[in-house]
Amino acid sequence: MKILVGVKRVVDYAVRVRVNPKTKLVELKNVKMSLNPFCEIAVEEAVRLKENKAANVSEVIALSIGPKQCQETLRTALAMGCDRGIHVKTDRRADYVELQSDAVAKLFQKVLEKEEGGEGSGVGGAVDLVLMGKQAIDSDSGQTGPMLAGYLGWPQAAFAAKVELGEGGGLLVERETDEGTETVKINALPAIVTCDLRLNEPRYATLPNIMKAKKKKFDVYEADEMGVDLEPKNKVLEVFEPQPRKEGITVDSVDDLLNKLRNEAGAIP
Amino acid sequence: MNLQRIASSTSSRRLFSSTISRAVVVGRSSSSSLPFESIFGASTTPTINLNHNRYYNPFEQSSSSSPTNRTQRGQYTTHAQLPEEHQMIYDMCRKFADEELAPNAGKWDKEHSFPKDAVSQLAGLGLMGINVSSEHGGSELDALAYAIAMEEISRGCASVGVIMSAHNSLYLYPIDEFGTEEQKERFIKPFATCTGDGVDRTGVGMNIGCFGLSEPGNGSDAGAATTTATLSEDGSEWIINGTKAWITNAYESSAAIVFATTDKHMKHKGISAFIVPMDAPGFSLGAKEDKLGIRASSTSNLIMDSVRIPSNNLLGVEGEGFKIAMKTLDGGRIGVAGQALGIASASIDCAVHYALERNAFGKPIAELQSIQNKISKMVLARDAARLLTWRAATMKDEGSKYTREAAMAKLAASEAATMCAHQAIQVLAGMGYVTEMPAERHYRDARITEIYEGTSEIQHLVIAADVFKEYRG
């Protein structure tokens, strides 16, 4: 099995984002960036599959689309256990402003074609499984995985909370939905699986693996030269901070509460 | 001024070496031709040798560094300048400390309990063999990576920091540096990954090591070791008698580096180093010390009553023990400096977060100058100590002599830690005095950094001795 994992470089989850008043977009300058938490879960799942002898994984490739700093994100994925990195270079803002899921899915498709055609520097042959986070925490669109599955005509299982090897070469995936857990049987690979929070707990990169990651190879492609129309299909008009929540008040009695709800908030007729 | 006159005057040649001559030509027009001596005084004034002559040329690297390990890099001064792997190590250690250590540090401190799972994870990450070569199971990283890792881990829990530091710099380093291949196979390999069956007292079973230099009768006066080691009649065993005091990791260790006098007449040149397995007959531990801080790490006496060890457990050459101890402490001081920086950083984080949230006089206390002055002093002290620590680590990695720089780093960092922790309590006021906030634990943890691995007073002596050596030429 050959696995491709999508890893996105996003604003770190702990950062309090600000909107730049001039550009009316999220300020990215000097802001701490890191590996998207859901993509990190996808990397962990890929590495676990590699460690599972029964899965017979030949290579795990990490793919990132973005500016040159994406190589740091790729190094983190390599330090967790991926074998090789692919960096598709573009300076377009990937937080839905200049690069959107549709274009990303098509770039993934092109990378998969290159791998099948033997252009990649690692183990030859087509990719059997694409893993990625269910959504990126900057755009929160969650569309790339399903769109890619649509373009490729591959089976997909999104929001995976558990992935098991199925009998006969497929996968058994438990999905988290709003109504509960749903089990999907993927009869045969290749397939796309997007990963949710409860799938696993990502490992810390060990020091020896951090050192080994330095020696692992990257393939670098230019996004503009991949034959994909990168223009966004939707235009982001403005980004603004939500209104700050007004402070609540405490009331002394139930009567007082009812009074306020009825007469001030208009919540009770 | 007439330069020819200066060059020919013999007294001036003593006063001004060639390197300083540029300072002489200062704003004097050539028309005034006063004799030199009348301007600068006769040579009865003490001559100052301004030829700043370090005992090695400041612009030439130590001859002990081979061309291959002589790095092209200068000093890294910010995290952003660090090479990629050091940044990744920083990120990983910081994440680990935030997620696994900081949430539990208070509990471990309160219960005085050894954080076995956390140390086990540390070993799995390669942090318990950080400088050891990969052929012996280590992570093969440099001193700078060690200093960075120590700071981030200690920021989460100072006790875990000292457990890691004593194991890495005080136990693994001397064996790695002075041990035979056979000793490394027995005493480094299982210890670099903390695997195998450890023979420690508490059944932790993790192959951790400790360092026995101090005794009840002498700490700073390391040369006065009263522990003795005598070779048995048939020469097959050493018999060690004596007590070591204040030993970190004693209860969880499977082996100890012990310093004992083999020849009393040679004074400090008669001290030798030995590797003593914890299960050697006659070896016992004193009661666990009840400490002010770093309570999750065990500290006790090592009591050796005719402990017998095989003769090939001698580390290095007989009589080399004092030198081994001093060299080991140089590197250990970088580790402790890292630990102190971690405590200082944790204190700063605590104080700053609190100052931004706590309101008084109608606004966050962060807007009050008194608080701003404190925060500024804390960050200044911590950053300065960090630069000194990184300098010492870089010099160690380059192969240069770094005794003075390591002492300066440890001195600065430990004083920064106590000051930052003290001020953090002050910023938190009442909240700083209760166990609900970590400030009081940082205060207690910080205190030891000025004491162990060379008290601040000893660091001053080390620095001064090196400075005088430089000037005496």
HADDOCK unambig.tbl for C-alpha pairs under 7 A between the chains (distance, minus, plus):
assign (segid A and resid 204 and name CA) (segid B and resid 92 and name CA) 6.45 0.50 0.50
assign (segid A and resid 205 and name CA) (segid B and resid 92 and name CA) 6.51 0.50 0.50
assign (segid A and resid 206 and name CA) (segid B and resid 125 and name CA) 4.12 0.50 0.50
assign (segid A and resid 206 and name CA) (segid B and resid 126 and name CA) 6.04 0.50 0.50
assign (segid A and resid 207 and name CA) (segid B and resid 89 and name CA) 6.96 0.50 0.50
assign (segid A and resid 207 and name CA) (segid B and resid 125 and name CA) 5.82 0.50 0.50
assign (segid A and resid 207 and name CA) (segid B and resid 126 and name CA) 5.33 0.50 0.50
assign (segid A and resid 207 and name CA) (segid B and resid 139 and name CA) 5.99 0.50 0.50
assign (segid A and resid 208 and name CA) (segid B and resid 126 and name CA) 6.65 0.50 0.50
assign (segid A and resid 208 and name CA) (segid B and resid 139 and name CA) 5.31 0.50 0.50
assign (segid A and resid 210 and name CA) (segid B and resid 85 and name CA) 6.58 0.50 0.50
assign (segid A and resid 211 and name CA) (segid B and resid 85 and name CA) 6.82 0.50 0.50
